[in-house]
Amino acid sequence: MADQESTIRGSELRSSSATEEEESRDAQLEFSITADKMAAFISSYTPAQGNGAPLSIEVMEKELEKAGYKGQLDPDGARFALQRANEGKSILNVALVRGAYPQEPEDGTIIGDADFSLPVLPGMIFGTLVPPVKASKGANLLGEEIPTKKTTTPENITVAAGGGCSHDKEINALVSDTYGLVQIIDNQIYVESLIHVSADAMQVRATLFPRDCFGATITLQRIEPALQAIGISRPLLLVAGESALKTARETGIAQESVIAKGTEPIAGKNGWFEYEREETKSIGTSLDNDRIDFKERGTHPMVNPEDIIGKIHPPVEGKAGEDVYGRLTPPPGGQPFEIKPGAHVAPMPDGITYKALATGMVHLEKGELSVIDVLVTQGDVDYSTGNIRLEKGSVHVTGSIREGFVVEVPGHILVKESIEGAEVNAGGDIDVSGGIIMAGKGHLKAGNNITAQFAANARIDCGDGLTIAHELSNCLVRCKGPITATAGKGVILGGAIASATGIEANELGSDIGVQTVLSIISRAPVNKEMVKEREDLRDRLMKINTAIGQSSDEDILAQTPSDKIQQMEKILLLRAQIKRKLKDVRNKLSHDLADYYQSLERLSIRAKRAVHPGVQIKIGGKALTVTQPMNRVKFYFDSTTRTIAAVNL
């Protein structure tokens, strides 16, 4: 377009002194064309004369047609030329017509200012949907066609059904229905939710970003509508969620957090058998109504003919939980406790009470209630009795087992008072009404369970579990079953305590920092045959690589003499087979190890009240030392991180 303002020169007007009688003539234009034939500029302008038509859009179009140009009049250029002509200014070099450039095919797309590496939120407009544009040829001002560079058919993008977003066609806006990241896959738009409900519907986890796709700060309140949209009715866990968001803002890294939880159902209690004799109620698990439950750790009271042994209690109904959708989750029902009368036992008419028919020790095992033969000592096991070794039956010590003495029986050992530095070995249970005081001497070993009020400086081995009411101090304990200290004071401090299934106490360690080592006994699986196969395959592969090198097959074949190509191909085939087999073996061993670590997650060490510094937890070959006081905590092995984790009970 013209850049200089000047009065209309006579040469441009192409007229000499005009008179009113001169012939009328319309305004006239001449043009010059660019080298690419895509634009024509005014090169000469003769204003109208007499009654001729002045410069106008129609005149411009007529002049262009006369010049043979095929393009469309540029409306902006035409208006600009008219304005300057009316102002008496030069209109030379104003472009009036342009050719049509070819339209390359364009896929449908989303336009807007959103950063799709960051999340959208419910109700947010995150872009405008632009439809695809088909390819079309262009043409220059001489009417010559200009082909497109691409001939592909453009692809449309659409909103995926149920994809977490919608298309508001009235305003052509894409609107998010949830909290997530915008994705375009296979030409479909969807919002990948950053909210995940666990398979059991008891937890809602969210990946929390510091900012949304427009840079605004994300809060739990902005995410909450996404939970409501999928029917989550449980309240947000504000402390956990805000803590994760704070970390995300400080680090710039998205954090995963549980933001809502259901309530677990409380399982019903199984029926149980309650012993009649008051003296048996000093050991066992205390129930809510202060009765003692011996169904798990069964004691062995002494009875005479016609004595009432005890009675069966019915199961207690549990309490329903609620999942994150507000649906009730029924509790596991308690199972009835069934008893089969064994030797020297008879049921009473009510069907739930049982009496003894002979003198002996009560024995309840695998649902069978019996009165068995028993050796009864009158008082202590000491020099007056000597050591006791039985080939069959059980023993009832009405006093204590004194230091240095031995009691070995294939059945059960019931001790009315205490065990002091003795060697005690039972094929069944060892029940101690008092305590176990060993002073670093002696050894207790039971094929089943050991129960006592307390144990100090003792070495204890159990085929099943150990139950201590008050205190387990400075002991060396190894049990295949659970170790429990919760009925009374429930303290475990000092020593090394190991269980294959779990440890639970009210308190672990002491406030003066006594070293206390608590372990879950475990051993990673070792498939000796597969390990040997792995080593053999590695040796074979190493020998081949030593002989031919570790280069690619192509490089090795390129360096192989032509007369040995066939032989080398066989060697390379063998190497490939060994590699595949070695990979399979390694994967199997890796899966076995992963299964082992997952099995460890089901085992735990629990403190119902407190854990003190100085306590060391060992699980799965890992160790964790407590350095700060902790309350109500569970330690377990996290199979994902392969470390010991601690969570509040």
N, C-alpha and C positions, 0 to 999 in steps of 0.2 A: 504494500500500500504506500501511497505517497507520504513522505515525511516532512516535506517543506511546504510552507504556506507562501503562495505567491499570487499575484494577480494574473488573470488569464492573458497569456501573450497572444499577439496578433497571429503569429505563425501557427499557434494551436487553433485559433478560431478559423484559420484558412478563409478569411473573408477580407475584402477590401472595403473601402467606405461603402456602406450599404445605404440604399435608398428605400423608401417605403414601397416603391414600385417594383423592387426586385422580386424574383420568383420565390415563393415560400419553399422551405426545405426542412425535413425532419433532422433532429440531432443524429450525428453519425459517430460510430466508434470503429477503431481498428485495433487489432490484438497482436501480441507476440506470445509464443508458446515456449514452455520450458523444455529443456533437452529430453526429459523423460516423458514428455507429452502428457503430463498429469495436471498442469495448471496453465491458464491463459490470463495474461495481464493486459490492461489497457495501454496501448502504445500511442494512440492518437485519438483526440476528441474534437469534434466539430459541433458547436452548439446549434440549436435549431435556428432557422432564419424565417422571417416573415410569420406566416401563420402555421409554420411547420410544427410537428409534435416535439415538445421539449424532451429532455432526457428523463426516462422513466424505466420502470421494471420491464414494461412491455417492449420498449425500444431496445433495451439491453438484450432481451431474449431474441428479438428479431435479428439484431446485429450478430449475435452469436450463431444463430441458425444460418444466416447468410454466409458467415465465415466458415461454416461446415464443422463446428465443434459439437460433439455429442454429449458432453457432460451436462450436469444440472447446474443451474445458476446458483452461486453461493449467496444466500440471502443476506448474510452479514456484510460481505463485500459490496453487494449491490446497495444496501442502505448507506454504507460508508461513502460510496461514490456519489450518491444522490445528495447526501448532506454537504459534502465538500463542493459539489457543483453549485448548489444553491447558495453557498457562502462565497462563491466566486473564487474558489481555490482549485489548485491543480488536482486532477484525478488520474494522472499518469501512474503506471505501475501498480494500480489497484487490481488485485486478482478477482475476477468475476466468475470464473468457472473452474472446477476441479474434476479430475477423473475419479473413478470409483476404484479404490484399492481392493484387492481380494480379501475376503473374510476367511481367516483360517478357522477350522473347527475348534470349538471350545467346550470342554466338559462342563456340566453343571457344577456349581461350587457354592460355598458359603462365604459371604462377605461380612465384615464387621471388625470390631476392634478387640475381640476376645482372644486371649492367649489360651489355646486349648491344652497346653501342658499343665494348666491349673484347673481346678474344678468349677463346675457350674452348680447352682443351688436351685431348689424348687421355685417355680414361677419366674425364673430369670430368662429374659430374651437374650440369646447369645449370638444371634446373627440373622442375616437375610438370605433366603434361598434364591440363587440365580439359576435359571434354566439353562440347558445346553444351547449352544449356537451352532447351526449347521454351516458347513463350508459353502462359499459362493465365490464365483469368479469375479474379477474386476474388469475394468475397461478404461483405456486412456481416452483422451479427447478426440482421437481420430476414430474411435469405435473399435479399436483392436482389443481382443480379449487378453486378460492377464490371469493365468492359472494360479491356483493355490499351491503352496508348498506341500501341504498334507492333504490326503484324500480320505482319512479315517472318519468313521461315523462318531460324532461326539456322544458321550455317555451321560445319562441323567443320574442324579442322585436323589434318593427319596428317604423319607423318615421310616425307619424300621417299625413294624407293628410291635407294640409292647416294648419298645426300645428305650423307654425312660424319657421321651421327649415328644413334642407334637409340632405340627405346622399350622399356624394361624393364617389361613389363606386371605382373610380380609385385610390384614396389614402385612402379609408376606413375612411373618416373623417366626423364627424357630424358638420354641419355649421349652425349657427343661422341666421335667416332672419330678426330678429326684436330685440327690447330691452325688455327683460323679464326674467322670472325665468324658468329654465328647470324643467319639471315635467315628471314623468313616471306613467301613470295611465292606468290600464287594458292593460299592456304590450305595450303601445304606448308612444312614446317620442314626446313631444311638448314643445314649449316655451310659457308660459303664459305671454301675453303681459302686461307690466306695463304702457302702454299708452292707455288712454281711451278717446273716443270722445263722447261728450254729445249727447243725443237723438236728439236735434235740430241742431246738427253739428255746434254749435257756440263756443264751447270750447274744448280744448284738455288738459286733465289733465294727469300728470305723477307722479309715485311714484319714487322719486329720491334717490338712494343709494349712499353712499360715495365712494364705490369701486366696481369693477366688480369681477367676479368669480375667476380671477387670481390675485387679489389684486391691480390692476392698478386704478388710480383715474378716476372717471367718470366726463365727462364734457358735456355740452349741445351740443357741436359740434360733439361728438361721438354718441349722441342720434339722431341727426338731420336726418341721413340717414333712420332711422326707420320711421320717419314722412313722408319723401319723398316717401318711399316704399308704404305707404297706401294712397298717393295722397294728403297729407296736403300741401297746398301752402302758407298759411299765415306765416309771419315771426315769429321767436321765441321771446317770451317775456323774454329778456335777464336778466333784473333786477330781476324779480320775480323768474326765474329759478336759477340764480346764488345765490340769497339769500337763497333759499331752499337748494341748494347743500352745501353752506357754513355751514348752520345749521346742515345738515346731517354729514358733516365731523367733526364738533365740538362735536356733541352729540353721533355719531355712530348710530343714529336712522334714518331710511328712512323717508323722508318728501314728502308729497303730495303737488303738486303745479300746477297751471294753466300755461302752457308753450306756448300756442298759443290761439288766440281769433279771431273770425270773427267780422265783423262790423254789428251792428244791423241796420235794415232798419229804415228810418225815415218815420213815418206814414204820410199819406196825411192829410190835414186839412179839416174838414167838412165845408160845406157851412155855412154861418152865416147871421144874419140879422143886418144891420147897421142902427142905428137911424139917422134921419136927423138933429135934433136939436143939435146945438153945445153945449148947456149947459149940455147935458147928457153925454158928453164925459169926464167928470172929474172923473168918477168912472167906474171901470171895468178892463178888461184885455187888456193890450196894445199889438197890433199886430206888426209885423216887420215893417210895413209902417206907424207906429204911429197912426193908426186908433184904435178905442176901440171896443172890441168884447163883446157884451152883451148876447150872446146866452146862456152862462152858468149862468150868474148872473143877468139876465134881469132887467133893470131899468124901471121906469115908468114915462116917460115925459108927461107933460101936452100939450094938443093940442086943436085947434079950428077947426070948419068945414073948409074943403078944404086944411088943412095943410098936407104937405107930412110927413108921419110918418117915413118912411125909405125904404130900398130896400134890396133884397136878393143878396148875393154874392155866386158865384159858388164854389164848393170845389176846393182845391189846391192839385195838384198831389204830392205824396211823393217821397222819394229817396230810391232806392234799396240798400240793404245791400249785404254783401258777407259772406258766411260761410267759415269754415276752409279749405274746399276743393276748394275754389275760385269760387263756384257757386253763382250766383246772387240770392238774396232772395227778392222777390217782396214786396214792402211796402203795408201795409193796405191802401186801397183807401179811400179818403175822401167821405163822404156821402153828397148828396145834402140836403140843408135845405128847408123844405117844410112848407108852411104857408097856413092855412085855414082862410079866412076872417071871422071874427066874427061880433059881434054887432057894428054898426056905423063905419065899415071899408070897403073900396072898393079898388080893384086892379086898377092900371093904365093900359093903353093899352100895355105897354111893358111887362106886366106879372110878373115883379119882384119888382115893386114899388107900395107902398100902401099909401092911403090917408085917412084922418079922415072925417067922416060925421057928427060929433057932438063934442061938447065941453066935455072934460073929461080927464081921465088918461089912458094912453096906458097900456094895459095889454097883455102880451104874455106868454101863458102857454100851454104846451102840443101841440105846433104847431098852436094854435088858437090865432089870433091877434084881439084884441077888444079895443074899447074905452068905459070905464066904468064910472059910476057915481062916483063923487068924491066931498067931502067937501073941499072947499078951504078957508084957513084962510088968511086974509090980515095982514101979519106980524107975530108976535110971538104968541105962545101959552103961555099966561101969565094971569094976572088978568083981562085984557081986554076981554079975550075969556073964561076964566075958563077952567076946565078940559073938555076933549072931549071923549065921550063914544058913539060909534055908534053900532046899531044892525045890519046894513048892509052897504056895500060900503067901500070906502077907503077915506083917507084924504091926502090933500096936504098942508103942512105947508110952507108958503112962507118965513117965517123967521126962528126962532129957537124955540125949546121947552125948556122953562125955568125951573130952579130947583124947585122941589116940585110939579110940575104939572103932570097930568095923561092924556095919550092918549091911548085909547083902541078901536080897530076896527077889524072886521072880515076879512077885505081885506088887502090892502097895506097901508104903511105910507111912504110918500115922504117928506123929510125935506130939504129945500133949503140951510139952513145954518148949525146949530149944535143942538145937544141935550145936555142939561146941568143938570145933577142930577135929571132927571125925570123918572117916571114910564111909559114905553112905551111898549105896547103889540099889536102885529099884527098877525092875522091869516095867512097872506101871508108874503110879504117881508117888510123889513125896509131899505129904501135907504136914506143915508145921504150925501148930497153934500159936507158938511164940515166935522166936526169931532164930536166925542162923548167924552164929558168932564164931568165926573161924580163925581169926588172928593170923591169917596167912597160912594156916595148916589145913590138912584134910581136903576133901573133895566131895561134892554132891553131884550125882549123876542119875537122871531119871529117863526111862524110856518114853514117858508121857510128860505130865505136867509137874511143876513144883510150885507150891504156894506157901507163903509165910508172911508174918507181920512185917519183918524187916530182915535185912541181910547185910553183914559187914565183913569186909576183908575175906570174902569167900570166893572159891573157884566153883562155878556151877555150869553144868551141861544138861540141856533138856532136849529130849526127842520131840517135844511139842513146845508148850509155852511156860513162861515164868510170870507169876502174879505176886507182887509185893504190895502190901497195903500202905506202908508208911515211908520207909527209906531203904534205898539200895546204895550202899556207900563203899567205895574203894574195892569193888568186886571185879572179877574176871568172869564174864558170862557169855555163853555161846548157846543160842537156842535156834531150833528149826522153826518154831512157832513164834507167836508174838510175845513181846515183853511189855507188861502192863504194870503201872504204879499210879493208880488213880483213885482207889477206894477210900484211902485215908489221907494222910499228909501227902503222899505220892511224890517223893523226891528221889531223883537219881543224881548222885554226885560222885566224882572220882572214878577211877578204874577204867576198864574197857568193856563196853557192853555191845554185843553183836546179836542180831536176829536176822533170820532169812525172810521174815514176812513183815516186820514193822515194830516200832517202839513207841509207846505212849506213856506220858507221865504228866503230873500236874506241873512239876518244876524240874528243870535240867540245870545242873551245876549249882554253884553257890555264889553269893555276893562277894566272896573273897577271892574269886577267880580260880577255884580248884580245877585242874585239868581233868576234863571228862570226855572220853572218846566214845562216840555212839556210831555204830556201823550197821549198814544193811549188808548181810553176807550175800555176795553174788560172784558169779564167775562167768566171764564172757565165753560164749560157745566156741569150741575148737573142733572143727571137722578135720580130723587128722588126715583122712584120706584125701580130702579136697586140698588141704594145705600142701600135702606131698605132691599132688598133681600139679598145683601151681608152681612149686619149686622145680619140678621136672620140666615143665613147659618153659620156664624162664631159662633153665640151663640149655635146653635144645635151641631156643631162640638166640641165646648168646653165642653158641657155637656157630650157628649159621651166619650171624652178623659179623663174627670175627673172621669168618672165611671169605665172605663176599662183600662186607661193608654194610652200612646202614642207609645208603642212598635209596632213592625211589626205584621202583622196578624199571621204569623207563631209562633212568640214567645207567643202571647196572647193565641192562640189555644193550644200551648204546656202546658200552665199553667192552662187551663180550665178543670174542672172535666168532665169526659166522659159523664155524664148524662146531661150536659149543653152545649155540643159542638154544637148541632144543633141550639140552641137559640143564642149562641155567633156568629155563622156563619152568621145569619141574621143581627145581630148588625154590624158586620164587613162589610157586603155588603152595609148596609145603610150608614156607615161611608164613604166607597169608593164612593158611589153615591153623597154624600154631597161634598166630596173633588173635584170631577170632576165638579159639578155644580158651586162650589165656584171659581174654576179656570176659568171656562167659563165666569162667571160674572166679575171677575177681569180683564180678557183679554179684554172684551167689554168696560169696563170703561177706561182701559189703551188706547185702540184704539181711543175712543172718545176724550181723552185728547190729543193724538198725532195729531188727525185731527184738533183740536182746535189750537195747536201750529203751525201747518203747515199753517192754515188760517192766522195767525198773520204775517207770512213772507211776505204776499202781501201788508202789511201796512207799512208805513215808515214815518220818520220825516227827512226832507231834508233842508239843508242850501246851497244855490247856491253860496254864497261867503264865509262866515266865521262863526265859532262857537267859543265863548269865554269861558274861565274858569268860573265856577259858574253855568253853564247850567246843569240841571239834566234831563235825559231822562228816562221815565217810560213806559215799554211795557211788557205785559204778566206777571205782578207780579214781574218783575225784575227792577232794577234801575241802571243807569250808570251816574256817575258824571264826567263831563269834567274838567280835571285839566290842560290841555295844549291847546293853541290855535290850531284850526283845520280849514282847508280850503276845501270848496266844498265837503261836506260829507253827506252821507245818513246813518241814524241809522235804524236798523230793528231787528226783533227778529229771531234768528237762531234756528230753531226747532230741529236741531241735538244736539247742545250743550245746548239748552234752556237758552241762555244768549242773551244779546243785543250786536249786532255786529255793527261795523262802517266801511264803505267802501267809497272810493273816488268816486265822481260823474264823 
